[in-house]
Amino acid sequence: MLNFLLGAVAGALMAAVATVAALRNPDVQVKMGIVRPEPVTIQTRRPDPVCPPSPAVQAQGQVHPQATSPQVGQPEMLFARRRFWSVAP
C-alpha cells in the first residue's frame, strides 16, 4: 500500500512539473488561450543596402575603418620553413 502511495505522489509531482514546463512554452500558451497571438507583420520594403565608400571617396582624405585596424599575423606564418622542420616525417 505504501508503494502505491509513493508511486502516486511521484507521478503527481512529475505531471505537475511537466504541466508547468509546458505552460511556460509560448506556443502552448497561445493554443490554450492564455496569451493572444501576436499579429504577423510583413515587411513591405527591403532596406537599402549599405555599400562601402568608393576608392575615389577614400582618396579625398577619408580613411577606411579597416585600414586603421592593426594587422594580425603575417602571410608567411602558414608556410614558414621553420614550422615544417619541427614536424616529424
matplotlib code that plots the C-alpha trace (Angstrom):
import matplotlib.pyplot as plt

x = [0.0, 2.8, 4.5, 1.3, 1.0, 4.7, 4.2, 1.1, 2.8, 5.8, 3.6, 1.6, 4.8, 6.1, 2.8, 2.8, 6.4, 5.6, 2.4, 4.3, 7.1, 4.6, 2.6, 5.8, 6.2, 4.8, 3.2, 1.3, 0.1, -1.3, -3.0, -4.5, -5.8, -3.8, -2.0, -3.3, -1.2, 0.9, -0.1, 2.1, 4.0, 5.0, 7.9, 6.7, 10.0, 13.5, 16.1, 18.6, 21.9, 24.9, 27.7, 31.3, 32.7, 34.3, 38.1, 37.6, 36.0, 38.8, 41.4, 39.8, 41.0, 38.5, 40.3, 38.7, 38.0, 39.7, 42.9, 43.5, 43.0, 46.2, 47.3, 47.2, 50.0, 51.9, 51.2, 54.3, 53.1, 51.3, 54.1, 57.2, 60.0, 60.8, 57.4, 57.8, 61.2, 59.6, 57.2, 58.5, 58.5]
y = [0.0, 2.4, 1.5, 2.6, 5.8, 6.7, 6.0, 8.1, 11.0, 10.7, 10.5, 13.6, 15.5, 14.5, 15.5, 18.9, 19.6, 18.6, 20.8, 23.8, 23.3, 23.0, 26.1, 28.2, 27.5, 30.4, 28.1, 26.2, 29.4, 30.5, 27.1, 27.2, 30.7, 32.1, 34.7, 36.2, 35.5, 38.4, 39.8, 38.8, 41.8, 41.6, 43.7, 45.6, 47.1, 45.7, 48.0, 49.7, 48.0, 49.8, 50.0, 50.6, 54.0, 54.1, 54.4, 58.0, 59.0, 57.3, 59.2, 62.5, 62.1, 59.8, 56.8, 53.4, 51.9, 48.7, 50.5, 51.7, 48.3, 46.5, 43.7, 40.3, 37.9, 37.7, 35.8, 33.7, 32.2, 29.3, 28.4, 29.1, 26.6, 26.6, 25.4, 22.4, 21.4, 20.7, 18.1, 14.6, 12.7]
z = [0.0, 0.8, -2.5, -4.3, -2.3, -3.1, -6.7, -6.9, -5.3, -7.6, -10.6, -9.5, -9.0, -12.4, -14.0, -12.2, -13.4, -17.0, -16.9, -15.6, -18.1, -21.0, -19.9, -19.9, -23.7, -25.7, -28.3, -25.7, -24.1, -27.4, -28.0, -24.5, -25.0, -22.1, -24.4, -27.6, -30.6, -31.9, -35.2, -38.1, -39.5, -43.1, -44.2, -47.3, -48.5, -48.3, -46.6, -48.9, -48.9, -47.3, -49.8, -48.8, -50.0, -53.4, -53.8, -55.1, -51.8, -49.8, -51.9, -50.9, -47.3, -45.6, -44.1, -44.5, -41.0, -41.8, -42.9, -39.3, -37.7, -36.7, -38.9, -37.2, -38.2, -41.4, -44.6, -44.2, -40.9, -42.6, -45.0, -42.9, -43.4, -39.7, -39.0, -41.2, -39.8, -36.4, -37.8, -37.7, -41.1]

ax = plt.figure().add_subplot(projection="3d")
ax.plot(x, y, z, "-o")
ax.set_aspect("equal")
plt.show()
